[in-house]
């Protein structure tokens, strides 16, 4: 990875982790304050509002980032594209907000009506979101700073104002306010980045077709990231089942973020390289990204399975013991989604293979829908977790087949061998430790730290190619500094 990619990866790791880690910081408190039922009520309501925010976004997220990246050498054209996207996106935002308000006023949501009114803020936030502009220009540092400040305030608010099970509405309101304030703050960073444009040059509706092509896969993704929670609520009529699933998934997503956030960094970079005809550079970036996924994803998969039994009881409370098995079942998502993230976001979309991307996602969504109903009926949230794994595995396999002309499957599998061996050794050594140590903060840290050390030692002994390259580059950067300092003396 180049210097700017490494820097932006670090920024994006922080940016993506903040979206998940800040809620995780308050999870032990919220789990005990709102209990499984309260968590489940929020999870179900949030799943419902997500359908509206997805329609409001209408595929503009990835599309806008890609379009901004393509014209970053022309400030006027970039400013024009920015305003056109903002105007065009306002149409689905207004429609989504109107439909949700009508349904809420008509009492369609029943006991969840109050929460659905409050979560309308999330739809408004979509219309104000401009992170795509900074991501397209590979400027991630400023986004991180804003999110740190806003989310810290939101976290403090949760500890101050959420005190009892009935405060679910306050929890929902605070989370929504954090989102909209964060998006509003980004507008303050646009000074001197946009040029004045002629109104006659604006043609916002031209972006509708491109965003709609990406809306279909976005909608399909929601079917196996949100539909599971919706169906858990409709089929089981048990808020606690959604609470167990929500918290287990939240923990697994922490690991997933470390693996997948490179994809967001690489979309604008690969789109830019392709615009300049650098096909071999894009292929090289794809291989390095996949290698990185194996280096991080395989040990995290094994680690999540082993550490779940020690982590859940003290972290969430004994009321959430069902989340242990859920976390173990969902653990493979770290690796599976990591691979599809690279193939989909770093190969298919930059190459404008939107149709193939859509096909893979839609196939996974259909399988997930077909499996979810019977599996949730018989096994509740565990059935939803199994269905999600099968669906994501289908998407990843389909994308790998679609990329065989661009990427060598043999080369990809070869990259996974050494991380798999190191992860197996790590797992065999820390599993007895996880059985022996009781559930506590200290013991979880001991197990995790031991796992990291063992994996690190084994992967160094095996001399993994990407790790070796990293150390060689680091050495080259250090040596000139030493020479410079000695010459100055």
N, C-alpha and C positions, 0 to 999 in steps of 0.2 A: 504494500500500500504506500502511495506517495505521502509526502509530509502533510499536505492539506487534507488528504483523505483521513489520515490518522487523527489529525486535530479535530476535524469535523465529526469523526466517529466518536471521539471522546465527548465532544459537546452533545452529540445526539444520544449517546448512552445516558448522560445526565438528564437530558430533556425527556427522553422516554421513561427513564426510571422514576423521575419526579411524578409523572402521571400515575404511576402505580405505587411507588414507595411511600409517598406522603400518606395515602390512605392506609397503607400497611402499618405505618407507625402508630396509627390510632386504632388499628384492628383489634388488639387485645382489649382496649377500653370499650370500643363500640360493640364488640362481640358479647361482652358481659353486660353492657348497658341496654342494648336493644334486644339481645337474645336472638336465637335462631329465627323466631317468627318475625321480629322487626327487620332483621337483615333480609329475610325472604321477601317481605312486603316491598322493601326498597328495590331489591333485585328484580322482582317481577315488574314493577312500575317502570324501572329504568329500561328493562327489555322492551316494554311496549313503546316508550318514547323513542327508543333507538330506531324503530321503523320510520318514524317521522323525520328524525335527524338524517337518516340515510337518504330519504327522498329529497330532503332539503339540500343535501350536499350534491346529489345527482351526479356523482362520479367526478366532481370538479377537483377533489383533493389531489390525486395523482396526475390528472390531466393538466391542471393549472401549474403544478410544479414543473412538469415536463415542458410546457409552453414557455414559461418564464426562463427556464434554463437555456432553451434554444436561442433566445434573442437577448442574452445578457450582454452581448457586445454592442448592442444598439439601444441606448437608453430611451429614446423616443418610442421606438417600437415596443419595448418592454413596458413602458408606462401605458401605452395604448392597450396592450393585451391585459394588463392588470385591471384597468377600469372596465374593459369589456366583460371580463370574467365576473367582477363584482356585480355589475348590472344584470348580467344574464342569470347569475345564481340567485338574485333577489326574487325571481319568479317562483321557483320551487319552494323557497323559504316561506314566502307569504302564503302559498297554497297549503303547505304542511301545517303552519301555525293555525290557519283558519279551520281546517278539518279537525285538528285536535281539540280546539276550543269548542267547536260545535258538538263533538262527541262528549266532551266533559260536561257541557251545559245540559245535554240531554240525559245525563246520568248513566251512560253506557258503561262506564268504568266501575260502577258500584262502590265498594269500599275503598277503591283506589283513586277516586275522583280528586280528592284534595292533593294527593301526590302528583297526579297528572296535570293539574293546573300549575303547580309549582315548577314542574319539569318543562313547561313551555319555554322557560328561560334557555334551555339547551338548544331549542330550535332557533331562537333569536341569535344565540351565540354563533351558530353556523354561518349566518349572514355576515357576521363581523369578523370571522376568522380569516387572517391573511398570512398565516405561517408559511403558506406555499411560496410567497414572494421571497422570503429570506432563505428558505430551503432551496429554491431554484437558483439562487445566487450563491449557494454554499456558505451562507452566513448563519451559523448555528449558535454562536456564543451569546448573542443578544437575546435570543429566544429563551435560553437557559436562565439568564439573569432574571428576566421578567417572571418566569414560572417559579423560580425559587422564592422570590419575594411574595408573590400572590398566594402561592400554596402554603407558605409558612403562616400567613395571616389566616387562611382558611382552616389550617390545622389547629391553631390557637382557638379559633372560634368554636370548633367542635368540642374541645375540652371544656370551654367556658359555658356553652349554651346547651349541649346535649347531656342531660342528666338522668333520664328515665326512659322506659320503653315507649311511652307516648310521644317522645320527641323525634320520632322517625321523620316527620315533616321538616323539622329544623335541620336535621342531617341532610335531607334532600336539598333544601334551600341553600345551605352553605356550599355544598358541592357544585350546585348550578351557578351560584354567584362567583365562585372561584373561576369557573370556566369563562363566564362572560367578561369579568374584569380582566382576566389574562388576555383575552382576545382584543378588548378595547385598548389595553396598554400597548399592544404591538403597533397601533396606528401612530403612536408618538414617535416611533423609530423611522417613519417614512420621510422625514424631512430631508430635502436635497437628494432623495433617491428617485423621485418621480419628476418628469418634465410636464409642463403645461401642454395639453393636447387640444386639437380642434375637435369640437363636438361633431362636426361633419365627418371626421375620420372614424368615428365610433361605429362599429358593426357588431354589437354584442351577441346577436343570435347566431353568428357563424360558429360560435363555440359550443352551441347546443348539441350538434351532431357528435362531436368528439367526446364530450362529457357523457352523453347517453350511451356510447359504446362501452365506457368504463362503468356506467351505472349498473348495467346488468350483472357483471361479476361482483360489484359491491353489494348489490341486493342479494346475490347468491351466497356471498360470504356471510351475510347476516343470518341466513337460514341455518347455518351451523355454528354461529357464535352467539346468536340471540334467541333463535327459535327454540333451542333446547330449554332455556329458562322459561320461555313462554309456555311451552308444552308441559313442563314440570308443574307449573301453576295450574293449568287447565285440567290436566289428567289426574294429578295426585290431590289437588285442592288442599295442599299442605305447604304453608309458607316456610316451615322449617326445612323441608327438602331443598327448596331454593336457597335457603341460608347456608346449608352444608355445601352445596355445589358452588355457590358464589365465592365463599372463602377459600375453598380448595383451589379453585381456578385462579383466584387472585394471587395466591402464593406461587403457583406454577408460572404465572405470567411474568413474575420477577425474573426468573431464570430465562424465560423466552425472550425478554427484552434485550438481555445481554447478547443474545445470538442474532436477533433479527434487526436490530436498529442500524446495522451496517447497510441494510437495503435502502433505507431512506436517504442515506448519504450518497449512495452509488447511483440512484436514479438520475439526478441532474448531471453527475459526472459522465455516465455512460451515454446519456442523451447528447451531451456536448461533444463527446468523442465521435459518436456516430455522425453527427452533423458535419464533422470535419473529416469523415472517411477513415477513421482509425479503428477498423474492425478488429485487428489483431490485439490492440490494446484493450478493447472491451472483452474479448475472449479471455485474455490474461487476467483481467479484473474478476471475471466470473469464476475462474478456477481458484484464485486466491480467496475469494469470498466463500466458496464452498469448503475449501480447506479450513478456513477459520471457523465455519459452522461445525465441522467435525471436531476440531480442537476444543471448542467450548461446549457444544451441544451434547456430545456423548457422555462426558463426565458429569454434566449437570443432570442429564436424564437419570443416570445411575444414582447420583447423590440425592435427588428428590425422592426416589423410591425408598432409599435406605433411611433418610433422615426424617421422613414423615411421622413415624411412630413416636419419635422423641420430641419433635417440634410442636405438633398440633395441640397436645394436652395443656402445655403451659402457655402457648401463644394465643390460642383461641378460647381455651377453657374446656373442661371435660364435657360440656354440653355438645361440643362439636367433634366428638370422637369419630363420628361417621365420615368426617372429612379426611381422615387418615387414608382409608381405602380409596376415596375419590382422588386424592392427591397422587397416590401411587398409580392409579389407572390413567390419569391425565398426564403423567410425567413424560411419556414419549412425544408429546406435542412439542416439546422444546427442540428436538431434533427434526421431527417431521416438518413442522412449519418453518424451521430454519432453512431447510433445503428448498421448499417451495417458494420461500421468500426470495431466495437468490435467483432461482430459475424464472419466477414470475416477474418480479420487480426489476431485476438487473439484466435479464435477457429478453423475455417476451415483450414487455412494455416498451423499453428503449428501441427495440427493433420494429415497433408498431405492429406486433403480432397480437393485437387486441382480441381478434376472433378466437385464436387458440387459447389465450388466457381465459376468456369468457367460457369456452367449452369445458376446460378443466375444472373451473370453479363451479359451474352449473352442474356438472356430473357429480361432484362431491356433495353439493347441496341436495340433489335429488336422492342420493343414497342416504344422506343423513336424515332427510324427511321420512323416507320409507322405514328406516330402522328406529327412529326416535319413538314413534307412536307405540309399537309393540314392546320395545325394550323399557320405556318409561312406565308403561302400564304394569309390567311384571316386576321391574327392579327399581323403579323410581329414579333418583338422581344417578345411581350407578349405571343404569341403562343409558341415560343421556351421555355419560362420560364415555362409555364403550362406543356409542354411535358417533360421537365426535372424533374419536381416534380413527375409526374405519373411514369416515368421510375425509379427514385430512390426509390419510394415507393414500386414498384414491386420487386426490388432487395432486399430491407430490409425484406419485407414480406416473400419472397422465402427463404432467409437465416434463418429467425426465424423458419420456418417450418422444415428446414433441421437440426436445432439444438435441436429439441424437446426431443431427447433422452439424450442429454447432459445437457440441461438447462430447467428449469421449466418456462413455459410461465406465469403461475399464479404468481410465485415469481417475475418475471420481471415486470409485470404490477403493482404489489403491490408496488414496488420500486418507480413507477412514481406518485403515488397518492399524496403524500405530496408536492413534487416539483410542481405538476400541480395546487394544491390548492393555494400554495404560489404565483405562477406566475399569477393565475387568480386574486387574491387580488391585486397584484402589478399592473396588467394591468388596472383594474377598477379604481384604484386611480390615475395613471399617465396619462391615456387617456384624461381626461378633461384638465389636465395641458398642454398637447401637443396641444390641440385646442386653448387654451387661449394665449400661448406664441408664439411670432413671431419667424421666422427662424433667428437664430444667434448662434455663437459659445457658448456664455454664456448660452443661453436658452437650447441648446442641452445638455450641461454639467449638468445643473440643473435637467432636465428631467431624464437623465441617473443616476445621483447620487441619486435622490429621489427613483428611481426604485430599485437600488441596496440596499439601506437602508431598504425599505419596504419589499423586498423579504427576506433579511437577518433576519429581526425581525420575520417575519411570520414563516420562516423555523426553527428558533430557538424555537419559541413557540410550533410548531408542533413536535419538538424533533425528527427530521429525524435521522435514525439509523447511517448513514455514518457520518453525522455532529457530532453526539454525540460521536462516536468512535474517531473521529479526535480530539475533545477537551479533551477527557479522556487521549489519548496518549500524547497530548501536555502537559497536567498537570503532567503526570508521568515523563516526561522529565525535567520539571521545578523543581519539588519537590526535586529530588536528588541533583540538582545543588545548591539549597538553603542550604541543609543539609551539603554539602561538604564545602561551603563557611563559614558556621557557625562553623564547626569543625576546619577549618584552623585558624579562628580568636581566 
